[in-house]
Amino acid sequence: MTTPIIHPNWARPAINMVEGYSLEMTAKDTDSLREAAPAILPETPIAVTFLPGEPFEARIAAARLVRELGFEPMPHFSARRIGSEGEFREYLDAVTQEAGVKRCFVIAGDPPEPEGPFADSSALIATGAFEAAGITAIGIGGHPEGHPNMTQDQCWAVLHTKCDAIRERGMAPLIVTQFAFDAGAVLDWLAELRRRGLDAPVRLGIPGPAGIKTLMRFAARCGVGASASVMTKYGISITKLIGSAGPDKLVDALEKGLGEEHGPVRLHFYPFGGLTKTVGWINDYAAGH
């Protein structure tokens, strides 16, 4: 079975580091998306997260708005937060039928115990529901700085298993990483990924410009390395948590360090400071590069 490609542009290097970027939003960010939309390139992939306490209807409405505004919706499916197989299939049917969804992102989710029948993202993939609904690409998580509940060897084994399962079902795997501040750690992880024979396209998670306290709060919540030395390279002094910071140095370091051996790579932005601010930074960077 031939694995479909996600987009033809993945077959060539990016023109600059922000070409072909993707964004993330929550179901509550619909007004922010409308505000930022005129500055976002058509067909930009926009992931809709699966946060606790948000009704499915709100997530569906957000995915529908992404499509209506001319972008490519990519809703998240958090396996352990899904209460039943019926709930899973109803949500999948709704986003494919109402928002024309062709890409999904699957994660295990934070709850220590599943709220329904799905213990992890592999269980969702194994249902066969995604390909039956016409999904052509499945995103899975990558963790350049490690996973709190798995060893490195387990992380690599899981990535192999998921990529193989997605391809066997006729879909394209896409690896999307947790955001990071340390370009060196990201590049080392990406090189190891390729050495292990994982050739799926990768979106590297980038923190959008935001207040320094906000960035540090998200880093602590997500288990992202934010030592004094790492943050100094990023452009932040952790003794002076005043003001805002953008990912200029991080993106420049990635651009300098990336080579053919790292395979197909694009960026995925986490808009911690808001969609408008993040998109403005991206467009300014593109104009200058």
C-alpha positions in Angstrom: 0.0 0.0 0.0 1.4 3.4 -1.0 1.6 5.9 1.9 0.0 9.2 1.0 2.1 12.3 1.3 0.8 15.0 3.6 1.6 17.9 1.2 3.9 18.1 -1.9 6.0 20.7 -0.2 7.3 18.1 2.3 9.3 16.7 -0.6 11.6 19.7 -0.8 13.6 21.8 1.7 11.8 24.8 3.2 12.6 28.2 1.6 13.2 29.6 5.1 12.6 28.2 8.6 9.0 29.4 9.0 7.8 28.3 5.5 5.0 25.8 5.9 4.5 26.5 9.6 1.6 25.2 11.6 -0.2 26.6 14.6 -2.1 25.4 17.7 -5.3 26.7 19.2 -7.8 25.8 21.9 -11.6 25.7 21.5 -11.7 29.0 23.3 -9.4 30.8 20.8 -12.0 31.3 18.0 -12.1 35.1 18.4 -8.4 35.2 18.4 -8.3 33.1 15.3 -10.7 35.5 13.5 -8.5 38.4 14.5 -5.3 36.8 13.3 -6.7 35.1 10.2 -5.9 37.9 7.7 -2.2 37.5 8.5 -2.2 33.7 8.3 -1.3 32.0 5.0 -4.1 30.0 3.3 -4.1 26.3 4.0 -2.0 26.7 7.1 -2.5 23.6 9.4 -4.1 24.6 12.7 -4.3 22.0 15.5 -7.3 22.2 17.8 -6.3 20.9 21.2 -8.3 18.5 23.4 -8.3 20.2 26.9 -10.2 19.0 29.9 -13.5 20.7 30.6 -14.1 21.7 27.0 -17.3 20.3 25.4 -17.0 18.4 22.1 -19.3 20.9 20.5 -16.8 23.7 21.2 -14.0 21.7 19.6 -16.1 20.9 16.6 -17.1 24.5 16.2 -13.4 25.5 16.3 -12.4 23.0 13.7 -15.3 24.2 11.5 -14.1 27.8 11.8 -10.5 26.8 10.9 -11.9 25.3 7.6 -14.3 28.2 7.0 -11.4 30.7 7.2 -9.4 28.8 4.6 -7.0 26.8 6.9 -6.4 23.1 7.5 -7.9 21.8 10.7 -6.1 19.1 12.7 -8.1 18.2 15.8 -6.5 16.5 18.7 -7.8 13.2 20.1 -6.8 12.6 23.7 -7.2 8.8 24.2 -7.6 8.7 28.0 -10.1 11.6 28.1 -12.5 9.9 25.7 -15.3 8.2 27.6 -16.5 5.6 25.1 -16.0 4.3 21.6 -19.2 5.9 20.6 -18.0 9.3 21.9 -14.8 8.8 19.9 -16.6 7.9 16.7 -19.2 10.7 17.0 -16.4 13.3 17.4 -14.5 11.9 14.5 -17.6 11.8 12.3 -18.5 15.4 13.3 -15.1 16.9 12.5 -14.7 15.1 9.2 -18.3 15.8 8.0 -18.6 19.4 9.3 -15.0 20.6 9.0 -13.7 18.4 6.2 -10.9 17.2 8.5 -8.2 15.0 6.8 -5.6 15.2 9.5 -5.8 14.3 13.2 -3.3 14.3 16.1 -3.5 11.5 18.7 -2.0 11.5 22.2 -2.5 9.4 25.3 -3.4 12.4 27.5 -2.7 13.3 31.0 -5.1 11.3 33.2 -3.2 8.5 35.0 -6.2 6.2 34.4 -8.3 6.1 31.2 -11.8 7.6 31.5 -13.0 5.2 28.9 -11.8 2.2 26.8 -8.6 3.8 25.3 -5.4 3.6 27.3 -3.2 5.3 24.7 -3.0 6.7 21.2 -2.1 3.3 19.7 -5.5 2.1 20.8 -7.3 4.8 18.9 -5.2 4.1 15.7 -6.0 0.4 16.0 -9.7 0.9 15.8 -9.5 1.5 12.1 -11.9 4.5 12.5 -9.5 7.1 11.1 -8.9 5.6 7.7 -12.5 4.6 7.5 -13.4 8.3 8.0 -11.1 9.4 5.2 -8.3 10.6 7.4 -5.0 10.7 5.4 -2.5 11.8 8.0 -2.0 11.1 11.7 0.1 13.2 14.0 1.9 11.7 16.9 4.0 13.2 19.7 7.8 13.4 19.8 9.7 14.3 23.0 13.2 15.7 22.4 13.8 16.1 26.1 12.3 12.7 27.1 8.9 11.5 28.4 8.0 11.6 32.1 6.6 8.1 32.0 8.8 6.3 29.5 12.5 5.6 29.0 14.3 6.8 25.9 14.3 3.3 24.5 10.6 3.0 25.1 10.0 6.3 23.4 11.8 5.2 20.3 10.0 1.8 20.2 6.6 3.5 20.5 7.4 5.9 17.7 8.4 3.0 15.5 5.3 1.1 16.3 2.9 4.0 15.7 4.6 5.1 12.4 4.4 1.5 11.1 0.7 1.1 12.2 -0.3 4.4 10.6 1.4 3.5 7.3 0.0 0.0 7.3 -3.5 1.6 7.5 -2.7 3.7 4.4 -2.2 7.0 6.2 0.9 9.3 6.5 2.6 9.6 9.9 3.6 13.0 11.1 5.7 13.6 14.3 5.0 16.8 16.2 7.3 17.6 19.1 6.8 19.2 22.5 8.1 22.7 22.5 11.6 23.3 23.7 14.0 26.1 24.4 17.2 24.1 23.7 18.1 23.9 20.0 21.0 21.5 20.7 18.7 19.0 22.4 16.2 19.2 19.6 18.9 18.7 16.9 20.5 15.8 18.7 17.1 14.1 19.1 16.2 14.7 15.4 19.6 13.2 14.3 19.0 10.1 16.5 15.4 9.8 15.1 16.8 9.5 11.6 19.7 7.2 12.6 17.0 4.9 14.0 15.3 4.7 10.6 12.3 6.9 11.4 11.8 9.0 8.2 8.4 10.5 8.9 8.1 14.3 8.5 8.7 16.2 11.7 7.2 19.4 13.0 9.4 20.9 15.7 7.5 22.6 18.5 8.4 26.3 19.0 7.1 28.6 21.8 5.6 31.7 20.3 6.6 35.1 21.7 5.1 35.6 25.1 5.8 37.1 28.5 8.7 35.5 30.2 6.7 34.5 33.3 4.2 32.9 30.9 6.9 30.9 29.1 8.4 29.7 32.4 5.0 28.6 33.6 4.3 26.6 30.5 7.8 25.1 30.7 7.2 23.9 34.3 3.7 22.6 33.4 5.0 20.6 30.4 8.2 19.4 31.9 10.3 21.3 29.4 14.0 21.9 30.3 14.5 25.6 31.3 17.8 25.6 33.2 19.6 28.9 33.5 22.1 28.0 30.8 19.4 26.9 28.4 17.4 30.0 28.9 20.4 32.2 28.5 21.0 30.7 25.1 17.3 31.3 24.3 17.7 34.9 25.4 16.2 35.0 28.8 17.8 35.6 32.2 15.8 33.6 34.8 16.8 36.2 37.4 14.9 38.9 35.5 11.4 37.6 34.7 10.2 40.9 33.3 9.1 41.6 29.8 8.6 39.3 26.8 10.7 37.0 24.7 10.5 35.5 21.2 12.1 32.5 19.6 14.5 34.4 17.4 17.7 32.8 18.8 16.1 29.3 18.9 14.9 29.4 15.3 18.2 30.9 14.1 20.1 28.1 15.9 17.9 25.4 14.3 18.3 26.9 10.9 22.1 26.9 11.4 22.2 23.3 12.7 19.8 21.6 10.3 21.2 19.6 7.4 20.1 16.9 5.0 20.7 14.2 7.6 17.8 15.7 9.6 15.2 14.9 7.0 12.0 16.8 6.3 11.3 19.4 9.0 8.9 22.2 9.5 7.9 24.3 12.6 4.8 24.1 14.8 4.1 27.1 16.9 2.6 27.1 20.4 1.1 30.6 20.7 1.5 31.1 24.4 1.4 34.9 23.9 -1.7 34.7 21.6 -2.2 33.9 18.0 -1.9 37.5 16.7 1.4 38.0 18.4 2.8 34.6 17.2 1.6 35.1 13.6 3.1 38.6 13.6 6.4 37.2 14.7 6.3 34.6 12.0 5.6 37.1 9.2 8.3 39.4 10.5 10.8 36.5 10.5 9.8 35.5 7.0 10.2 39.1 5.7 13.7 39.2 7.1 14.8 35.8 5.8 
